[in-house]
Amino acid sequence: AVPAVIAGNIEQEIINTIEYLRRLDFHDEEGLDITVVASSDVNEVLDLKRFDFGVNQALSPLDISDALGLDQAALSADRFGDVVFASAFLRSRKKVLRFSTAYIDALAKLYLARRAIKASLFLIVLLMLGLSGDNLLRMNKIQGEISTSESQRQSLQGKLGTLKKEVSELNSDLTFKSTIISAYDIFMKDAPLPREFIQELSDQLANNHRIIALDWSAANTANSAPARPTRNASRNTRAAAAKGPLEIKIEMEFLGRFADLDELSKAEQAFIDKLSADMPLYDISHAPFPWLKGGEKSLEISFDQKQAAIHNGDNRLTLTFVGPKAEKKKPTPTSNKKRSRR
């Protein structure tokens, strides 16, 4: 065929295509790119300048092959670009054109169906495994709760047996128990208890003070033994006796590290002075320091002299509290006026 005839046919096809696009509401100002792939002799005769659009280019099969990087897909003498385009379609990751038949399409659908069935079976197996694991965990938890309940039941049965035994013994030895209650009511119920003293003393103790022993009794203020309330004494009489002053003896330790007896004696003397100042309602006395010889009761120690090392038991102090003393009532303004009139 003559190249000029082929070029004329191509130009006529372009004109027909543009007319068809105009029927589909295409406007010339929108622009149109035209690319023609033909042999070199046809491209030389082809006149694309007559079409006033954006990009007009005519390429040969060799130009397409070089642009796509397809070596040996086309030669300089090739007149058709079918081999070049087929190679480009095959190398493309996203298939532009699919080369298949109805049989191939049916096989593809069957393959997809099999893959879907396998995926569904896999998900079902995973679901069953998850449910089985959850059931095992619940069974272990229930077994643990059953074991705990059984141990609690056995423990409660033992306590129930003990309570039944105690209930069965309630009616025994009633005379002896009532005698003990009567003796407590007579001798112990109204006995003086150093509650307030213990509360005040607790405020004076530091972390390095430790109480070893505590004993108390009614104070003998008249240098004679106090009369013990008899069985026939009234409750008011015994209550009045319980309100008297107490004689409280405590033995305590001074914890911590002291360099020598001088430092220990200073700490104990400072503690005694603080008690005397903070607890004025009690007369406070103390036994001699354990390291003093000959039973001396004087607390005056020459701190200038070098003292011996501290031995076991030297850090103890015995204190005696007598009180609380009755607070003196201040005269009221009325009584002062009466005195002034007299």
Backbone hydrogen bonds in HBPLUS format (Angstrom, degrees):
<---DONOR---> <-ACCEPTOR-->    atom                        ^
c    i                          cat <-CA-CA->   ^        H-A-AA   ^      H-
h    n   atom  resd res      DA  || num        DHA   H-A  angle D-A-AA Bond
n    s   type  num  typ     dist DA aas  dist angle  dist       angle   num
A0005-VAL N   A0002-VAL O   3.03 MM   3  5.39 124.9  2.34 107.4 120.8     1
A0006-ILE N   A0002-VAL O   3.20 MM   4  6.59 161.3  2.23 155.2 160.3     2
A0007-ALA N   A0003-PRO O   2.88 MM   4  6.08 159.9  1.92 150.8 156.5     3
A0008-GLY N   A0004-ALA O   2.92 MM   4  6.13 154.1  1.99 142.6 149.5     4
A0009-ASN N   A0005-VAL O   2.96 MM   4  6.29 157.0  2.01 150.4 156.4     5
A0010-ILE N   A0006-ILE O   2.99 MM   4  6.30 154.3  2.06 148.3 155.4     6
A0011-GLU N   A0007-ALA O   2.98 MM   4  6.25 162.3  2.01 152.7 156.9     7
A0012-GLN N   A0008-GLY O   2.93 MM   4  6.16 154.5  2.00 147.9 155.2     8
A0013-GLU N   A0009-ASN O   2.94 MM   4  6.21 152.0  2.02 146.5 153.9     9
A0014-ILE N   A0010-ILE O   2.99 MM   4  6.30 151.4  2.08 148.7 156.5    10
A0015-ILE N   A0011-GLU O   3.02 MM   4  6.32 158.1  2.07 147.4 152.9    11
A0016-ASN N   A0012-GLN O   2.94 MM   4  6.22 162.0  1.97 150.2 154.9    12
A0017-THR N   A0013-GLU O   2.91 MM   4  6.07 156.4  1.96 145.0 151.7    13
A0018-ILE N   A0014-ILE O   2.99 MM   4  6.23 157.3  2.04 150.2 155.8    14
A0019-GLU N   A0015-ILE O   3.02 MM   4  6.28 157.2  2.08 149.8 156.1    15
A0020-TYR N   A0016-ASN O   2.99 MM   4  6.26 154.2  2.06 146.9 153.9    16
A0021-LEU N   A0017-THR O   2.96 MM   4  6.24 153.5  2.03 146.9 154.2    17
A0022-ARG N   A0018-ILE O   2.96 MM   4  6.22 144.8  2.09 145.0 154.4    18
A0023-ARG N   A0019-GLU O   3.24 MM   4  6.60 142.6  2.38 140.2 149.0    19
A0023-ARG N   A0020-TYR O   3.14 MM   3  5.21 125.9  2.44  94.8 108.4    20
A0024-LEU N   A0021-LEU O   2.98 MM   3  4.99 132.1  2.21  94.4 108.2    21
A0026-PHE N   A0021-LEU O   3.06 MM   5  5.41 127.5  2.34 130.7 138.0    22
A0025-ASP N   A0022-ARG O   3.10 MM   3  5.14 141.7  2.25 114.0 111.6    23
A0030-GLU N   A0027-HIS O   3.11 MM   3  5.64 155.1  2.17 112.5 120.1    24
A0031-GLY N   A0028-ASP O   3.20 MM   3  5.81 158.5  2.25 115.2 120.6    25
A0034-ILE N   A0055-VAL O   2.73 MM  21  6.08 165.1  1.75 168.4 170.0    26
A0057-GLN N   A0034-ILE O   2.98 MM  23  6.42 157.4  2.03 154.3 161.4    27
A0036-VAL N   A0057-GLN O   2.90 MM  21  6.38 157.0  1.96 150.4 158.1    28
A0059-LEU N   A0036-VAL O   2.70 MM  23  6.07 160.4  1.74 167.6 174.0    29
A0038-ALA N   A0059-LEU O   2.94 MM  21  6.40 149.0  2.04 156.7 165.2    30
A0043-ASN N   A0039-SER O   3.03 MM   4  6.31 157.2  2.09 152.0 158.7    31
A0044-GLU N   A0040-SER O   3.09 MM   4  6.35 140.3  2.26 144.8 154.8    32
A0045-VAL N   A0042-VAL O   3.17 MM   3  5.38 129.0  2.44 100.8 113.1    33
A0046-LEU N   A0042-VAL O   2.95 MM   4  6.07 144.4  2.08 148.8 160.0    34
A0051-PHE N   A0048-LEU O   3.20 MM   3  5.69 159.3  2.25 109.0 115.1    35
A0053-PHE N   A0051-PHE O   2.97 MM   2  5.82 124.5  2.29 110.5  94.4    36
A0063-ASP N   A0060-SER O   3.04 MM   3  5.18 118.6  2.44  99.8 114.6    37
A0064-ILE N   A0060-SER O   3.16 MM   4  6.54 156.1  2.22 153.9 160.1    38
A0065-SER N   A0061-PRO O   2.98 MM   4  6.18 156.5  2.04 145.3 151.9    39
A0066-ASP N   A0062-LEU O   2.95 MM   4  6.21 159.5  1.99 150.8 155.5    40
A0067-ALA N   A0063-ASP O   2.95 MM   4  6.11 157.5  2.00 146.1 152.8    41
A0068-LEU N   A0064-ILE O   3.00 MM   4  6.16 153.1  2.07 149.8 155.6    42
A0069-GLY N   A0065-SER O   3.05 MM   4  6.00 115.0  2.49 135.0 149.9    43
A0070-LEU N   A0065-SER O   2.94 MM   5  5.03 160.0  1.98 152.5 153.3    44
A0069-GLY N   A0066-ASP O   3.32 MM   3  5.09 148.3  2.42  93.7 102.8    45
A0073-ALA N   A0070-LEU O   3.41 MM   3  5.61 161.9  2.45 121.2 119.3    46
A0078-ASP N   A0075-LEU O   3.22 MM   3  5.42 159.5  2.27 106.9 113.1    47
A0085-PHE N   A0081-GLY O   3.06 MM   4  6.27 168.0  2.08 154.0 156.5    48
A0086-ALA N   A0082-ASP O   2.98 MM   4  6.10 158.0  2.03 145.5 152.0    49
A0087-SER N   A0083-VAL O   3.03 MM   4  6.20 159.3  2.07 147.6 152.8    50
A0088-ALA N   A0084-VAL O   3.00 MM   4  6.27 154.8  2.07 146.9 154.3    51
A0089-PHE N   A0085-PHE O   2.89 MM   4  6.13 157.9  1.94 151.1 156.5    52
A0090-LEU N   A0086-ALA O   3.07 MM   4  6.28 154.9  2.13 146.3 152.6    53
A0091-ARG N   A0087-SER O   3.09 MM   4  6.30 151.4  2.17 146.5 153.5    54
A0092-SER N   A0088-ALA O   3.17 MM   4  6.22 127.1  2.46 140.3 152.5    55
A0105-ASP N   A0101-THR O   2.97 MM   4  6.26 155.2  2.03 149.3 156.4    56
A0106-ALA N   A0102-ALA O   2.98 MM   4  6.22 151.9  2.06 144.1 151.1    57
A0107-LEU N   A0103-TYR O   2.98 MM   4  6.29 157.9  2.02 148.5 154.3    58
A0108-ALA N   A0104-ILE O   2.94 MM   4  6.19 152.1  2.02 146.5 154.2    59
A0109-LYS N   A0105-ASP O   3.00 MM   4  6.28 155.7  2.06 146.5 152.5    60
A0110-LEU N   A0106-ALA O   2.99 MM   4  6.27 156.3  2.04 148.5 154.9    61
A0111-TYR N   A0107-LEU O   2.88 MM   4  6.12 153.8  1.95 146.6 154.1    62
A0112-LEU N   A0108-ALA O   2.93 MM   4  6.21 158.9  1.98 149.4 154.7    63
A0113-ALA N   A0109-LYS O   2.90 MM   4  6.14 152.1  1.97 145.3 153.5    64
A0114-ARG N   A0110-LEU O   2.94 MM   4  6.20 156.5  1.99 149.4 154.9    65
A0115-ARG N   A0111-TYR O   3.02 MM   4  6.30 157.7  2.07 148.1 154.1    66
A0116-ALA N   A0112-LEU O   2.93 MM   4  6.17 153.1  2.00 145.5 153.0    67
A0117-ILE N   A0113-ALA O   2.93 MM   4  6.19 154.3  2.00 147.3 154.2    68
A0118-LYS N   A0114-ARG O   2.92 MM   4  6.19 161.2  1.95 150.9 155.8    69
A0119-ALA N   A0115-ARG O   2.95 MM   4  6.15 161.7  1.98 148.1 153.1    70
A0120-SER N   A0116-ALA O   2.92 MM   4  6.13 154.6  1.98 145.7 152.8    71
A0121-LEU N   A0117-ILE O   2.90 MM   4  6.16 162.0  1.94 152.4 157.0    72
A0122-PHE N   A0118-LYS O   2.91 MM   4  6.14 156.9  1.97 149.4 155.9    73
A0123-LEU N   A0119-ALA O   2.99 MM   4  6.24 157.4  2.04 147.0 152.6    74
A0124-ILE N   A0120-SER O   2.90 MM   4  6.16 153.8  1.97 148.8 156.6    75
A0125-VAL N   A0121-LEU O   2.90 MM   4  6.14 156.6  1.95 150.0 155.9    76
A0126-LEU N   A0122-PHE O   2.98 MM   4  6.25 159.5  2.02 148.0 153.6    77
A0127-LEU N   A0123-LEU O   2.91 MM   4  6.14 154.7  1.97 145.1 152.3    78
A0128-MET N   A0124-ILE O   2.91 MM   4  6.18 158.2  1.96 149.6 155.1    79
A0129-LEU N   A0125-VAL O   2.89 MM   4  6.15 158.9  1.94 150.6 156.5    80
A0130-GLY N   A0126-LEU O   2.90 MM   4  6.14 157.9  1.95 148.5 154.6    81
A0131-LEU N   A0127-LEU O   2.92 MM   4  6.19 159.3  1.97 150.3 155.8    82
A0132-SER N   A0128-MET O   2.86 MM   4  6.07 155.3  1.92 147.8 155.0    83
A0133-GLY N   A0129-LEU O   2.90 MM   4  6.14 161.2  1.93 150.8 155.6    84
A0134-ASP N   A0130-GLY O   2.94 MM   4  6.15 157.0  1.99 147.1 153.6    85
A0135-ASN N   A0131-LEU O   2.91 MM   4  6.13 155.6  1.97 146.3 152.9    86
A0136-LEU N   A0132-SER O   2.95 MM   4  6.23 152.8  2.02 147.6 155.1    87
A0137-LEU N   A0133-GLY O   2.99 MM   4  6.27 159.6  2.03 149.5 154.6    88
A0138-ARG N   A0134-ASP O   2.96 MM   4  6.21 158.9  2.00 148.7 154.7    89
A0139-MET N   A0135-ASN O   2.88 MM   4  6.09 154.1  1.95 145.9 153.1    90
A0140-ASN N   A0136-LEU O   2.92 MM   4  6.20 159.3  1.96 151.0 156.2    91
A0141-LYS N   A0137-LEU O   2.95 MM   4  6.17 157.8  2.00 147.5 153.8    92
A0142-ILE N   A0138-ARG O   2.85 MM   4  6.07 160.1  1.89 150.2 155.6    93
A0143-GLN N   A0139-MET O   2.86 MM   4  6.06 158.7  1.91 149.1 155.1    94
A0144-GLY N   A0140-ASN O   2.94 MM   4  6.16 154.8  2.00 145.4 152.3    95
A0145-GLU N   A0141-LYS O   2.94 MM   4  6.25 156.2  2.00 148.4 154.8    96
A0146-ILE N   A0142-ILE O   2.85 MM   4  6.10 150.0  1.94 146.6 155.4    97
A0147-SER N   A0143-GLN O   2.91 MM   4  6.18 157.8  1.96 148.6 154.1    98
A0148-THR N   A0144-GLY O   2.93 MM   4  6.20 158.8  1.97 148.7 154.7    99
A0149-SER N   A0145-GLU O   2.88 MM   4  6.04 160.9  1.92 146.2 151.8   100
A0150-GLU N   A0146-ILE O   2.87 MM   4  6.08 152.2  1.95 146.1 154.1   101
A0151-SER N   A0147-SER O   2.97 MM   4  6.24 159.9  2.01 149.5 154.3   102
A0152-GLN N   A0148-THR O   2.89 MM   4  6.13 158.9  1.93 150.6 156.9   103
A0153-ARG N   A0149-SER O   2.79 MM   4  5.95 149.7  1.88 142.8 151.9   104
A0154-GLN N   A0150-GLU O   2.94 MM   4  6.21 158.9  1.99 149.1 154.0   105
A0155-SER N   A0151-SER O   2.96 MM   4  6.20 158.5  2.01 145.8 151.9   106
A0156-LEU N   A0152-GLN O   2.82 MM   4  6.02 162.0  1.85 150.5 155.5   107
A0157-GLN N   A0153-ARG O   2.83 MM   4  6.03 148.7  1.93 146.2 155.3   108
A0158-GLY N   A0154-GLN O   3.02 MM   4  6.33 153.3  2.09 145.7 152.0   109
A0159-LYS N   A0155-SER O   3.00 MM   4  6.36 159.1  2.04 149.6 155.3   110
A0160-LEU N   A0156-LEU O   2.73 MM   4  5.88 152.8  1.80 145.4 154.0   111
A0161-GLY N   A0157-GLN O   2.87 MM   4  6.12 153.3  1.94 145.2 152.0   112
A0162-THR N   A0158-GLY O   3.02 MM   4  6.33 154.5  2.09 145.0 152.0   113
A0163-LEU N   A0159-LYS O   2.85 MM   4  6.14 159.9  1.90 151.8 157.1   114
A0164-LYS N   A0160-LEU O   2.86 MM   4  6.09 157.4  1.91 148.7 155.2   115
A0165-LYS N   A0161-GLY O   2.98 MM   4  6.19 154.6  2.04 144.4 151.3   116
A0166-GLU N   A0162-THR O   2.92 MM   4  6.23 156.0  1.98 148.7 155.4   117
A0167-VAL N   A0163-LEU O   2.79 MM   4  6.01 156.8  1.84 151.0 157.6   118
A0168-SER N   A0164-LYS O   2.88 MM   4  6.09 154.4  1.94 145.3 152.3   119
A0169-GLU N   A0165-LYS O   3.10 MM   4  6.34 129.8  2.37 136.1 148.9   120
A0169-GLU N   A0166-GLU O   3.14 MM   3  5.08 132.9  2.38  92.2 105.2   121
A0170-LEU N   A0167-VAL O   3.21 MM   3  5.25 163.8  2.23 104.3 109.1   122
A0172-SER N   A0169-GLU O   3.26 MM   3  5.36 162.2  2.30 104.7 109.9   123
A0177-LYS N   A0173-ASP O   3.14 MM   4  6.32 161.5  2.18 146.8 151.8   124
A0178-SER N   A0174-LEU O   2.94 MM   4  6.07 159.7  1.98 147.8 153.3   125
A0179-THR N   A0175-THR O   3.02 MM   4  6.19 147.5  2.13 142.4 151.3   126
A0180-ILE N   A0176-PHE O   3.09 MM   4  6.41 152.1  2.17 144.9 151.7   127
A0181-ILE N   A0177-LYS O   3.05 MM   4  6.35 157.4  2.10 148.5 154.3   128
A0182-SER N   A0178-SER O   2.96 MM   4  6.17 155.3  2.03 144.6 151.2   129
A0183-ALA N   A0179-THR O   2.91 MM   4  6.15 157.6  1.96 148.5 154.6   130
A0184-TYR N   A0180-ILE O   2.97 MM   4  6.19 156.1  2.02 147.5 153.9   131
A0185-ASP N   A0181-ILE O   2.96 MM   4  6.15 154.8  2.03 144.8 152.0   132
A0186-ILE N   A0182-SER O   3.00 MM   4  6.24 140.9  2.16 143.2 153.3   133
A0187-PHE N   A0183-ALA O   2.93 MM   4  6.01 177.7  1.93 158.4 158.8   134
A0188-MET N   A0184-TYR O   2.94 MM   4  4.86 142.7  2.08 122.8 134.4   135
A0189-LYS N   A0184-TYR O   2.80 MM   5  5.80 142.5  1.94 169.9 163.9   136
A0191-ALA N   A0188-MET O   3.19 MM   3  5.02 165.0  2.21 103.5 107.0   137
A0195-ARG N   A0193-LEU O   2.94 MM   2  5.69 138.4  2.12  98.4  90.4   138
A0198-ILE N   A0194-PRO O   3.04 MM   4  6.12 160.9  2.08 144.2 148.8   139
A0199-GLN N   A0195-ARG O   3.06 MM   4  6.37 154.6  2.13 149.0 156.2   140
A0200-GLU N   A0196-GLU O   2.95 MM   4  6.23 159.7  1.99 150.9 156.0   141
A0201-LEU N   A0197-PHE O   2.80 MM   4  6.00 161.1  1.84 154.1 160.0   142
A0202-SER N   A0198-ILE O   2.94 MM   4  6.01 148.1  2.05 141.5 149.4   143
A0204-GLN N   A0201-LEU O   2.98 MM   3  5.20 142.3  2.12 103.1 114.4   144
A0209-HIS N   A0206-ALA O   3.20 MM   3  5.44 162.5  2.24 113.9 114.4   145
A0255-LEU N   A0208-ASN O   2.72 MM  47  4.69 161.6  1.75 147.6 149.5   146
A0210-ARG N   A0253-GLU O   3.08 MM  43  5.21 156.5  2.14 147.3 150.6   147
A0253-GLU N   A0210-ARG O   2.80 MM  43  5.21 154.2  1.87 148.6 157.4   148
A0212-ILE N   A0251-GLU O   2.68 MM  39  5.44 161.3  1.72 153.4 158.7   149
A0213-ALA N   A0251-GLU O   3.21 MM  38  5.10 157.5  2.26 134.2 138.6   150
A0251-GLU N   A0213-ALA O   2.92 MM  38  5.10 157.8  1.97 141.1 143.2   151
A0215-ASP N   A0249-LYS O   2.86 MM  34  5.27 156.5  1.92 154.4 161.3   152
A0249-LYS N   A0215-ASP O   2.76 MM  34  5.27 165.7  1.78 159.2 164.3   153
A0217-SER N   A0247-GLU O   3.07 MM  30  5.42 138.1  2.25 132.5 145.0   154
A0247-GLU N   A0217-SER O   2.75 MM  30  5.42 169.1  1.76 167.2 168.8   155
A0219-ALA N   A0245-PRO O   2.91 MM  26  5.51 173.9  1.91 135.3 135.6   156
A0233-ALA N   A0230-THR O   3.25 MM   3  5.23 157.1  2.30  98.7 105.5   157
A0238-ARG N   A0234-SER O   3.24 MM   4  6.57 162.2  2.27 148.3 152.2   158
A0239-ALA N   A0235-ARG O   2.90 MM   4  6.08 156.3  1.96 149.6 156.8   159
A0240-ALA N   A0236-ASN O   2.93 MM   4  6.08 150.5  2.02 142.5 149.9   160
A0241-ALA N   A0237-THR O   3.09 MM   4  6.39 151.5  2.17 144.7 152.2   161
A0242-ALA N   A0238-ARG O   3.06 MM   4  6.29 138.6  2.23 140.2 151.3   162
A0243-LYS N   A0240-ALA O   3.24 MM   3  5.37 150.0  2.33 100.4 108.9   163
A0246-LEU N   A0323-GLY O   2.76 MM  77  5.39 176.9  1.76 140.1 140.0   164
A0323-GLY N   A0246-LEU O   3.01 MM  77  5.39 154.5  2.08 146.2 154.3   165
A0248-ILE N   A0321-PHE O   2.73 MM  73  5.00 164.6  1.76 154.4 158.7   166
A0321-PHE N   A0248-ILE O   2.73 MM  73  5.00 166.3  1.75 153.2 158.0   167
A0250-ILE N   A0319-LEU O   3.01 MM  69  5.47 160.3  2.05 150.7 157.0   168
A0319-LEU N   A0250-ILE O   2.97 MM  69  5.47 159.1  2.01 158.3 164.5   169
A0252-MET N   A0317-LEU O   2.98 MM  65  5.47 166.1  2.00 153.5 157.5   170
A0317-LEU N   A0252-MET O   2.94 MM  65  5.47 152.3  2.01 151.5 157.0   171
A0254-PHE N   A0315-ASN O   2.91 MM  61  5.39 147.8  2.02 149.3 159.9   172
A0264-LEU N   A0260-ASP O   3.23 MM   4  6.54 158.4  2.28 145.9 152.3   173
A0265-SER N   A0261-LEU O   2.83 MM   4  5.91 164.3  1.86 150.7 154.5   174
A0266-LYS N   A0262-ASP O   2.99 MM   4  6.19 154.8  2.06 148.6 155.6   175
A0267-ALA N   A0263-GLU O   3.10 MM   4  6.31 155.6  2.16 143.0 149.1   176
A0268-GLU N   A0264-LEU O   3.00 MM   4  6.31 160.5  2.04 152.1 157.1   177
A0269-GLN N   A0265-SER O   2.89 MM   4  5.99 164.8  1.91 149.7 154.3   178
A0270-ALA N   A0266-LYS O   2.93 MM   4  6.03 156.9  1.98 146.3 152.7   179
A0271-PHE N   A0267-ALA O   3.05 MM   4  6.25 149.6  2.14 141.2 149.3   180
A0272-ILE N   A0268-GLU O   2.96 MM   4  6.27 155.2  2.02 149.8 156.3   181
A0273-ASP N   A0269-GLN O   2.95 MM   4  6.19 162.5  1.98 150.5 155.0   182
A0274-LYS N   A0270-ALA O   3.00 MM   4  6.16 153.9  2.07 142.4 149.5   183
A0275-LEU N   A0271-PHE O   3.00 MM   4  6.26 154.7  2.06 147.2 153.6   184
A0276-SER N   A0272-ILE O   3.00 MM   4  6.27 162.8  2.03 153.0 157.3   185
A0277-ALA N   A0273-ASP O   3.06 MM   4  6.29 147.2  2.17 143.9 152.4   186
A0278-ASP N   A0274-LYS O   2.90 MM   4  6.03 158.1  1.95 151.6 157.5   187
A0279-MET N   A0275-LEU O   2.84 MM   4  5.63 140.6  2.00 150.8 157.0   188
A0282-TYR N   A0279-MET O   3.33 MM   3  6.04 162.7  2.36 122.2 123.6   189
A0325-LYS N   A0281-LEU O   2.77 MM  44  5.05 147.1  1.87 133.6 144.9   190
A0283-ASP N   A0322-VAL O   2.85 MM  39  5.07 164.6  1.87 147.5 148.3   191
A0322-VAL N   A0283-ASP O   2.98 MM  39  5.07 143.4  2.12 133.6 144.9   192
A0285-SER N   A0320-THR O   2.93 MM  35  5.16 159.5  1.97 148.3 155.0   193
A0320-THR N   A0285-SER O   2.77 MM  35  5.16 163.1  1.80 147.3 146.3   194
A0287-ALA N   A0318-THR O   2.99 MM  31  5.52 158.9  2.04 150.2 155.5   195
A0292-LEU N   A0289-PHE O   3.03 MM   3  5.58 163.8  2.06 121.9 127.0   196
A0305-GLN N   A0302-SER O   3.37 MM   3  5.82 151.3  2.46 105.8 112.1   197
A0314-ASP N   A0311-HIS O   3.13 MM   3  5.65 167.1  2.15 132.1 134.3   198
A0336-ASN N   A0332-THR O   3.26 MM   4  6.61 152.1  2.34 150.8 158.7   199
A0337-LYS N   A0333-PRO O   3.16 MM   4  6.42 151.8  2.25 145.5 152.0   200
A0338-LYS N   A0334-THR O   3.09 MM   4  6.43 157.0  2.15 150.0 156.1   201
A0339-ARG N   A0335-SER O   3.10 MM   4  6.32 157.7  2.15 145.3 150.8   202
A0340-SER N   A0336-ASN O   3.02 MM   4  6.26 151.9  2.10 144.4 152.1   203
A0341-ARG N   A0337-LYS O   3.00 MM   4  6.30 149.5  2.10 148.3 156.1   204
A0342-ARG N   A0338-LYS O   3.05 MM   4  6.34 155.2  2.11 148.7 155.3   205
